[in-house]
Amino acid sequence: MILTEIREELFRQQDLKYRDLQVKIIPNVATGSVIGVRTPELRTYAKELLKREDVGVFLHDLPHRYFDENQLHAFIVSGMKDYESCMEEVERFLPYVDNWATTDQMSPKVFKKNRKDLLKHINTWICSGKTYTVRFAIGMLMSHFLDEDFDLAYPETVAKLRSDEYYINMMIAWYFATALAKQYEAILPFIEEKRLDTWTHNKAIQKSVESYRITPEQKEYLKTLKIKAGKGRNRL
């Protein structure tokens, strides 16, 4: 049975040192749920499983027991070539995603050619109130709507988000840092007008200053826009 086969293969590829590292950097995942399979091995295995007719048995076996199974699931979905099937599996899987790593690893290539329909789903996900679904939505806006399909309505939507969830706010900061690198003139007013909560505002500037895609002159100006402790708007 494919479920037993997959789990046995994951344990065969277990790397205990890598497992210990993952436990440290993904604190909200239970230690006992991490097998410790390295990402390149998971990607390779996902490609093999995509060729199998019974892979759907694994994809529908939710929730998974192990973090590595979730990672494998994300890579399988990301490699699907049929958009409708891929979106169906993303929608099925998202409610079970419980950590930032799995969220960020799931990036279906087929989304690129179906952005109009993708946007409809993003608008639903971003209003879901579910931490990792919201993070995924922001990530998809960052990946697919900062270039030729850019519209100010998208950063407007992200800027209005308010959350006490670290993994949402970090993604918002990442989004605006990336947006500054790609659409500097259009995005700069969001920072100048302090449209984000204080923590996210400062984190976006920090990540921009660390980026090689931002010019030295832009970095120096952005540094002047940081909000000092005790000033600016609070999160809530």
C-alpha positions in Angstrom: 0.0 0.0 0.0 1.4 3.4 -1.0 0.9 5.0 2.4 3.1 2.4 4.1 5.6 2.5 1.3 6.0 6.2 1.5 6.4 6.3 5.3 9.0 3.5 5.1 10.9 5.4 2.4 10.9 8.6 4.5 12.4 6.8 7.5 14.9 5.1 5.2 16.2 8.6 4.2 16.1 9.9 7.8 19.0 12.2 8.8 18.9 12.7 12.6 21.2 15.8 12.6 18.9 17.4 10.0 15.9 16.5 12.0 17.3 18.2 15.1 18.0 21.3 13.0 14.4 21.4 11.7 13.0 21.1 15.2 14.9 24.2 16.2 13.8 26.4 13.2 10.2 25.2 13.1 9.2 25.5 16.8 5.4 25.0 16.4 5.9 21.5 14.9 5.9 18.7 17.5 9.4 17.1 17.8 8.0 13.6 17.4 6.4 14.5 14.1 9.7 15.3 12.4 11.5 12.4 10.6 14.4 14.5 9.2 14.5 14.0 5.4 16.5 16.6 3.6 14.6 18.8 1.1 16.5 17.7 -2.1 15.6 14.1 -1.3 11.9 15.0 -0.7 11.8 16.9 -4.0 13.3 13.9 -5.9 10.9 11.5 -4.2 7.9 13.8 -5.0 8.8 13.7 -8.7 8.8 9.9 -8.6 5.4 9.8 -6.8 3.8 12.2 -9.3 4.2 9.5 -12.0 2.2 7.0 -10.0 -1.5 6.6 -10.5 -2.1 5.9 -6.8 -0.5 9.1 -5.6 -4.0 10.4 -4.9 -4.3 7.9 -2.0 -1.5 9.7 -0.2 -2.8 13.2 -1.1 -6.2 12.4 0.3 -4.9 10.8 3.5 -5.2 13.9 5.6 -4.1 14.9 8.1 -0.7 13.4 7.7 1.1 12.2 10.8 4.6 13.5 10.0 5.9 16.9 9.1 8.0 15.3 6.3 4.8 13.9 4.8 3.4 17.4 4.7 6.6 18.6 3.0 6.4 15.7 0.5 2.7 16.6 -0.1 3.6 20.2 -0.8 6.3 19.2 -3.4 3.9 16.8 -5.1 1.2 19.4 -5.5 3.8 21.9 -6.6 4.8 19.6 -9.5 1.3 18.9 -10.8 0.8 20.1 -14.4 -3.0 20.2 -14.6 -4.2 23.5 -13.1 -7.6 22.4 -12.1 -6.3 19.2 -10.4 -3.6 21.2 -8.7 -5.9 23.8 -7.3 -8.3 21.1 -6.1 -5.4 19.5 -4.1 -4.2 22.9 -2.8 -7.6 23.7 -1.5 -7.9 20.3 0.1 -4.4 20.5 1.7 -4.3 24.1 3.0 -6.6 23.6 6.0 -4.1 21.0 7.3 -0.9 23.1 6.8 0.4 24.0 10.2 3.8 25.5 9.8 5.7 28.2 7.8 8.0 25.7 6.0 5.3 23.6 4.4 3.4 26.8 3.4 6.4 28.4 1.7 7.5 25.2 0.0 4.2 24.8 -1.8 4.6 26.9 -5.0 2.8 25.2 -7.9 4.5 26.1 -11.2 1.2 25.7 -13.1 -0.2 28.8 -11.2 2.0 31.1 -13.4 -0.1 30.5 -16.5 -3.4 30.7 -14.6 -3.1 33.9 -12.7 -6.5 35.3 -13.4 -8.2 32.4 -11.8 -5.5 32.1 -9.1 -6.4 35.7 -8.0 -9.9 34.6 -7.1 -8.6 32.0 -4.8 -6.0 34.4 -3.2 -8.8 36.8 -2.4 -10.6 34.0 -0.5 -7.5 32.7 1.2 -6.3 36.1 2.4 -9.6 36.6 4.3 -9.7 33.2 5.8 -8.4 34.1 9.2 -6.2 31.0 9.2 -2.6 31.8 9.8 -0.9 29.6 7.2 -3.6 30.0 4.6 -3.2 33.8 4.9 0.5 33.4 4.7 0.2 31.3 1.6 -2.1 33.9 -0.1 0.4 36.7 0.6 3.2 34.5 -0.8 1.2 33.9 -4.0 0.7 37.6 -4.4 4.4 38.1 -3.9 5.4 35.3 -6.4 2.9 36.1 -9.2 1.7 39.7 -9.0 4.7 41.9 -8.6 5.8 42.0 -12.2 3.7 42.3 -15.4 0.4 41.7 -13.5 1.2 44.2 -10.8 -1.7 46.4 -9.5 -1.7 48.7 -6.6 -4.8 47.0 -5.3 -2.7 44.0 -4.2 -0.3 45.9 -1.8 -3.4 47.8 -0.7 -5.0 44.5 0.4 -1.8 43.3 2.1 -1.3 46.6 3.9 -4.7 46.5 5.5 -4.0 43.1 7.2 -3.6 43.2 10.9 -2.7 40.2 12.9 -1.0 39.1 16.1 0.4 36.1 14.3 4.2 36.3 13.8 4.2 34.2 10.7 1.6 36.4 9.0 3.4 39.6 9.9 6.8 38.3 8.8 5.3 37.4 5.4 3.8 40.9 5.1 7.2 42.3 5.7 8.8 39.9 3.2 6.1 40.9 0.7 6.8 44.6 1.0 10.6 44.2 0.9 10.2 42.2 -2.3 7.7 44.7 -3.7 10.2 47.6 -3.0 12.8 45.7 -5.0 10.4 45.2 -7.9 8.1 48.2 -7.8 10.0 50.8 -5.7 8.3 54.0 -6.7 4.8 52.5 -6.4 5.5 50.8 -3.0 7.5 53.5 -1.3 4.5 55.6 -0.3 3.3 52.6 1.8 6.4 52.9 3.9 6.6 56.7 3.9 3.0 57.0 5.0 3.5 54.2 7.6 0.7 52.1 6.3 1.8 49.0 8.1 1.9 48.3 11.8 5.1 49.4 13.5 6.8 46.0 13.9 6.0 44.9 10.3 7.0 48.4 9.0 10.4 48.1 10.6 10.9 44.5 9.6 10.1 45.3 5.9 12.7 48.1 6.0 15.2 45.7 7.6 14.7 43.0 5.0 14.9 45.7 2.2 18.2 46.9 3.6 19.5 43.4 3.6 18.5 42.9 -0.1 21.0 43.0 -2.9 18.2 44.2 -5.2 17.8 47.5 -3.4 20.3 50.3 -4.3 22.6 51.8 -1.7 20.8 55.1 -2.1 17.4 53.5 -1.6 18.7 51.7 1.5 19.9 54.8 3.1 16.6 56.6 2.6 14.6 53.6 3.9 16.7 53.6 7.0 15.5 57.1 7.8 11.9 55.9 7.7 12.3 53.4 10.5 9.9 54.0 13.4 11.7 54.4 16.7 10.4 52.6 19.9 7.5 54.5 21.4 6.5 56.2 18.1 4.1 55.3 15.4 0.9 53.3 15.4 0.5 50.1 17.4 -0.5 46.8 15.9 -4.0 46.8 17.1 
